[in-house]
Amino acid sequence: MNIFKASEPKDETYVSSTRTDSIYVLGSNVRPIQSGEFASKDEEELAAQGKKQQTNRNFGFMGILGFSCMLMLTWEAMFTVFVYGLTDGGPAGLVYGYLFCWFGYFTVVASLAELASMAPTAGGQYHWVYLLSPPAWRNFLSYLTGWQSTIAWQATVASSSFLSGTIVQGMLVLAYPSYTFEAWHGTLLLYAVLVVALAFNTFLGKYLPLIESSILILHIVGIFVIMIPIVYLSPTKSSAHDVFVLFLDNGGYNNKGLAFFVGIIATIFSFAGADGAVHMCEEIQNASSVVPWAMVFSILVNGILGLAMVIFLLFCLGDIDKALESPTKYPFIEIFYQGVRNSKAGAIALVSLIEVLLIFCCISLMAASSRMMWAFARDKGLPGWQFLSRIEPRTKLPIFTLITTTFITLFIALINIGSTTALNAVLSLVVSGFLGSYIPPIVLILYHRLSPSHSQHLHFGPWRLGKWGAPINAFALLWTVIAMFFSFWPTSVPVAAQTMNWSCLLYGATTLFGVSFGRFFFWFHLLGRGANVVGA
């Protein structure tokens, strides 16, 4: 698939499915697939999308399940952002908001999983948008979707690295009260995390499936390692009424219903990256079946663990006012400290477990982010695509995009030295970017489902939603629009520069830049230089 109708890299072979009525149609000017031409079903399915197998398929089900779970890192991420849900919605709002977001994300993941089974490529959302869009709109919609997804993944790597670095600072503050929380310290610690992530993704890249399946065990066991001692030792416990009935509006909205929706941003963030397995499609064995199941199981596993964590945390909050004023900058560190009866060693040990898991999350995020960038560059969606689309021949890894992702995060982290508020504004692109990239493919597959003239021409993969497809797609679309809308709201009013939610401005600016850049550079500079590889 070439969304820009430009000439293709010389090392890539484009082939077409002979099923001319299917989603896999790529045009009449490319040679058809011959029976027995490919060594595996995966290569044939990839060829049907117009792509040649360039990477090694090292991932199996357990490897990609661990990878997908570590990308979201739901229960660990909730520790870092639960305060937003507690401020807007209160304890009960956090519980029911979590359930609402979990179910919403499940329908989104199910919708994306079906599309991944139909067309398993690393491009994911933008590739599906191209295949499902009307010819007059496919270039624009596909490029816009790919741009949003690429930006979101880059912001996610920076966000996770920032959390990893600053949590170390929080532990230093707890251990050494005289330590001063300096922004540049956090930036240097972020750099250290990035170096570790890059090393795992390059020198240890071939062992990544084994690492991911192994760390999945720690991800599951780790929550019990944290819960059991705090539940046993915590001097105070909240009542069931406070946890499941008490709604609060401490954000100044004077409306508990509105506050509830503003507060769901915490849970939305904790499930970010749910499409990560899609971008690893070309490195997974039996991708059209394994990827959908891995996505669905990861949202179930992480959802259950996250719900257990939310309930546990609310019952063991302790002195929340003291936690919010903690010099560690992370209330959960103070909650751990109170929960183990003011034992610094015990609290640091528990926080260290979350820190280790966050570092492995960074490793997974860098892998997914680099594959998304590589896929988009392969379709000439980024400047420097000639280099970014290359696969290193010895390791079969996208080394150029791994290095580029690292440098992008290095430069973003410099913002923290000048202003942490400005850095948080950039990192706010995580939620809006992901949700914005989910809407177009879900809208299009729902449209094709509901249109009798189109539905009969859809050829689903081995994993499909069947008769539940339309209601699941419809709810996923509704939930995504609601979630994206409220992700732009500030957590409290009235707002100041430091408390303003700048994600709306950043999202709009990056989207306009992407559209302008794509139109004036690609659509005018590249258009017409080659044959139309993808036909109607």
N, C-alpha and C positions, 0 to 999 in steps of 0.2 A: 504494500500500500504506500502510495506517495501522495500525501495530502496537498502538496504544492505543485504537482504536475511537472516536476523538474527532472533532469536526468539523474540516473541512479549511480551509486558507487559501483565501480567496475568489478568489485569482488563479490557482488551480491546477485544471486540469480532469482528472477521473479517468475513464478509459475501460477497457474490458475486452476481452480477447481472446475471440473467439467459439469458440475451441478449448476446450470445457468439460472435456476430459479431460487437460489439460496442466498443467505447472507454472505456467503463466501465469494460471490462474484467479484472478479477483479479486472475484467475487461477482455476483449476479444483479440488484443494485439500481443498477448503473452502466451507462451506455449502451454498446452494442457498437461496435467499430471498423467503419467503413464502408470499402468498397473505394475506394482512391484518395483517401482523406481526408487523408493525410499526404504531405509533400513528399519524404520520404526513408524508406528502410528503417530508419534509426536512430531516427527519430521514432516510427515504428510500433512498433518493438521496445520503446521506452521507454514508449509509451502502453500496451502490453500489460502493463507492470508497474504501471500506474496513475499514471504520471508524465507531466508536460508538459515539453517541451523548453524550458529557461530559459537555458542557456548556449550560447556559440558552440562549434562543433566545429572547432577549429583544428589539432588534432593528427592527424598521419598516422602511418604505421608507424615511420619513422626518428625522429620527434620523441618518440614514446612509448617507443621502445626506449632512446633516450638518457636519457629521464626515469627509466625503471625501473632502468637500470644505475647512474645517479647516486644514486638513492635508497639502494641497497644499498652502493655504493662498497666492494666486498668487499676488494680487495687493499690499498687505502689504510687501511681500518678494521683489517685484520689487523696492520698495523704498530703500532697503538695498544694492542692487546689480546693479542698473541701470547705475552706473558710468562705469562699464566694457563695456556695450553696447555703451555708449556715447563716450568712448575713441576709441573703434574700431568700426567704422561705422557711428558715429555721430547721430544727431537727426533722420534723415531719416532712417539710418541703424537700429536704435532702433525700430522704428515703423514697418518697413517691416520685420525686423528680428523677431519681436514679432509675426506678422501674420504668418510667415513661421513656427515658432516653435509651435504656437497654432494649426495650421492645422496638423502639423506632430504629435503632441501629441494626437490630436483627433483620428487620424487613429490608433495610438498605443493603446489608450484606447478602441477603438471600437474592435480591434483585441483581446485584453485581456478580454473584456466584453463577447465576444462570447465564449471564452474558459471557463470563470467563469460560464456561463450558462450551459455548457456541463458537467463540473466537479466542483461544488462549494465546495471547501475545503480551510481551512486556509493556506495550503501549497502553493497554487497558482502556480506560474511559475514552480517550480521544480517538482510538482506533474504532471502537464500537460506534461512537458518534458519527464518524465518517461513513461507516457501512450502512447505518440506519437513516441518515439524513437525506432530505431531498437534494438532488444534484446541485441546485442553485445555491444551497446553503452549507453544503458539507465542508468546503474549505474553511469558511469562517468559523462555523461551530466547532469543528474538529480542532482547529488551531487554538481557539479560545479555551476549550476544555483542557487541551494539553498544556497550555501556558499556566492555567490555574493549578493544575496538578503538580507541575514542576516546581512552581513557586512554593506551594504548600509543603512539599517534601523537603525542599531546602530549608524552609523555616523550621520544620520539625527537627531536623538534625541540630540546628542552632539552639532550639528551645531545650531539647533533651540534654545537650552538652552544658548549657547554662545551668540547668537544674543540678546536674551532677557536680559541677564545680562549686556552686554556691552552697550546696548542702555540706560539702566538706568544710567550708567556712563556718557554717552553723555549728558543726561539731567542734571546731576549734574554739568558738566563742563559749560553748558549754564547758569544754575542758579547761580553757584558760580565759577566765573572765576579763583579763587585761588585754586580750587580743582585740585589735581594732578591725572592724569589718570594712576592708578597703575594696573598692570596685575593681581596681586593677589586679588585685589578688585573685578575684573570681575569674577574670579574663585569662590569667595565666593557668589557673586550674582547668578552665575550659579547654585551653590548648593541650594540656596533658591528656585529657580525656579523648580529644580528637586524635592525638598521636596513637593512642591505644586502639581506637576504633579503626584507623587506617591500617595499622599493622595487622590486625585480625582479618581485615578484608583483602589484604594483598598477600603477605607472606603466609598467612594461615587460611587463605581463601578456600582451598580445597577441603579443609576440615570444618568449614562453616556448618554443614548439615549435622555433623556429629556434635559440634559445640551447641547448636541450637536445641537439639533433642535432649542433650544433657542438662542444659540450663533450665529447660522446662520443668524438670524435677524440682529444682531450687525455687522456681517461681510458684509452684503449687505448695511445696512444703513450707516455704518461707513465711506465708501468712500465718501458719499455725505456730511457728517459732516466735512470732511477734505477739500473737493474740494470747497464747496460753499464760506466759508470765505476767502480762499486764492485767488480764482478767483476774488472775489469782492474787496479785499483789496490790492492785489499785485500791487506794484507801476509800474512794467514793465511787458510787455508781448512780447513774441517772435512773429515773423511774421509767416504766414502760409508757406512761402517759406523756412524759417529756419527749420520748423518742418518736412515738408513732402518732401523737395527737397535736403536739405543740407546733403551730405555724408562727413564724415571726416575720416582721417587716422592718429590719434595722437599716435598710438602705435608703429610707426616706421617701419611698414611693406612695405611702399611705394607702396601699391596696395590696392585700396579701396574695390575691390571685395574680396580679402583675408581677409582684416580687417573686412568686414561685417560678414563673417563666424566665425571669431575668437570672435566677439562680441556677438554672439547668446548665449554664455554661461550664460548670465544674465537671459534671458528668460527661458532657459532650467532649471536652478536652481529654478525659481519661480513656475514651474509645477511639481517639484520633489515630489514623493510620490503618483502619480496618481493611483497606484495599491493598495492603502491602504484599500479600501473597501473589496478587495478580501480576505485579511487576517482576516477579521472579519466575513467571510462567515458563520461560524458555530454558530454565535450569532445573525443571521438575519432571520427573518421570511420570508418564500417563497424566499429563497436566489437565486435560479436559475433565477428568474425573477427580483427581486428587486435590486440585486447587479449590473447587467448590466445597468439598467436604471439609478441607482444612479451614477455610474461611468460616463456615458455619460452626464447626466445633470450637474454634478459637473464640468466637463471640459468646458461645455458651459457657466455656470454661472461665473466661475472663469475667463474664457477667456474674456468674455464681460467686466467684472469689471476691469480686468488687462489692457485691451486695453484702456478703458476710463481713467485709472490712468496714463498710459504712455503718452497719448496725453495731458492730463491736466498738467502733470509734465513738459513736454517739452515747453508748452506755458508759464509756470510760473517759469522758471528756475532762473531768476534773475541773480545775479553776480555769475556765475558758478565757476570762479577762486577762489573767496573767499570761496565758499562752499567746494571746493576740499581741501582747506588749513585749514578748520575748526578744531579747537582743540577738537571738540566733537567726531572726528573720523568717523562721519556719515554725509556726505554732505546733506542728506535730512533734517536733523535737522536744519542746517543753512538756507536751502531753506524755510522751514516753518517759521523760525525766520524772514527772509526778507519778506516773503509773508504776514505776519500779521503785517507788518510795525514795526519791531523790538520790538515786545511785547514778553517778555520772558514768561509771564504767558500764553499767547495765544499759543505760540509755544509748550510749555511743555504740555499743555492740549491736543493738537493734537497728539503729540508724545506719550502721555500716552495711548491714544486710541489704537494706533498700538501696544504698549507694552502689553496691556491687551489681545489683539487678539493673539499676539505671545505666551503668556503664555498658552492660551487655545489650540493653535497649538501644544505646547509641550505635553499637556495632551493627545491629539489625537495621536501624534506620538509615545508616550510611549505605548499606547494601541496597535497600529498596530505593532510596533516593537516587543513587548512581544508576541503577537500571532504568528508572523512569527517565532520567536525563539522557541516557544512552539511546533509549528507544525513540525519544522525541528528536534527538539529533540525527538518528538514522533516517528519519523521515524529513530531515532538513528543517526542523522547527526551531533551531537555535543557531545563533552566530557561531562560527567555528565548527560547524557540524562535520567538516571533513576530518577533524581530529577527534572530536567527541564521539563519533560513531565507530571508532576503531575498537577492535578487540585485540588484546595482547595475545599473540599466537601461541606462546608457551603455556601461559596460565589459563587462557580462554576467559579472561576477565576484562571488564571495561575499565582498564586502569586510568585512562584519561578522565573519565567522569568521576571516578573515585577521588582522584587528586583535585579535580575542579571543585567537587563538593566540599572537600576539606578546606580549600582556599577561600571559598565563598563564606563558610562559617568562620574562618579566621578573621576575615574582614568585617563580618557582621558583629563579631565579638568586640571589636575595637570601639563600637558605639557605647558599650557598657562603661568604658573608662570615662567618657564624657557625661553620659546620662543613662542611668538604668531605666528611667521612664521611656526614653527614646527607644532603647533596645526592646522593652516590653511591647511597644507599639509595633515594631517590626515583627516580633514573634507572634503577635496576635493574628497574623495571616494564616496561622496553622488551621484554625477551625474554619474560617470563611473560605479559605482556598480548597480544603478538602470537600466541604459541603457543596461549594460551587461547582466542583468537577463531577459530583454525583448526580446533580439535577439533569443535565442534558441527556445522558444515556438512559436514565429511568423514564424521563418524559417520552423519549423516542420509542423505547420498547413497549411502553404502555400504549402509545398511539398505534403502533403496528398490531398490538394484540386486539385492540378495540375496533380496528378497521378490518371488515371482512375481506376486502380486496388485498390487504397486506398480510393478514395473519396466516393465510394458507401458504404463503411463500417463505415463511420463517422455518428454518431448519435448526431445531434445537440440538444441543449436545447431549451427552449421556446423563447430565444432571439438569433437571428441569423442574419448574414449579407446578406445571400442569394446570388444573382448573383454579388453583389458588393464585396463579400468576397475576391476574389483573387486580384483585383486591390488595395483594401484597405490594405490587408496584404502586398502586394508588396511595396506600397509607405511607409507604416509604417517601413518596414525593411530598405529601402533605407534611409529614414530620420534618423532612429536610428543609422545607421552606420556613416552617415555624422556627426550627433550631437556628437556621442561618439568620433569620430576622432578629431574634433576641440575642444572638452572639454579638451584635453591634451595640447593645445597650450598656451604659456604664453600671457598675455595681452599686453606686450610690448617687444620690442627688441632694443638693446642687453639686455640680462638678467644678473641679479646678483642672489646671493643666496636668497635674500629676495623677488625678483620679479619672480623667476622661478616658473613655474607650476609643482609641484611635484606629481600631481595626476597620471601621467603615471607610475612613479616609484612605488608609493604606491599601485596602482591597480595591477601592475605586481607582486609585492612582496606578497601581500595578496592572489592573485590567486594561485601563485606557492606554497605558504604555505598551502593553503586549499587543493590543489590537493595532495601534498606530505603527509599531515596529513591524509587525507581521504584514500589514498592508503595504507600507511604503518600501520595505526591504524585500520581503519574500514575494509578495503577490505581484510586484512590478519588476523587481530585479531578476528573480528566478523564473517567473512565469514565461513559458514559451521557449526556454532553453532546451527542453527535452520533450519526449513524447508523453502523451497522456497515459500514464501507466495504469491508472485506475479508471475503468469505464463505468458508465451508468448502469 
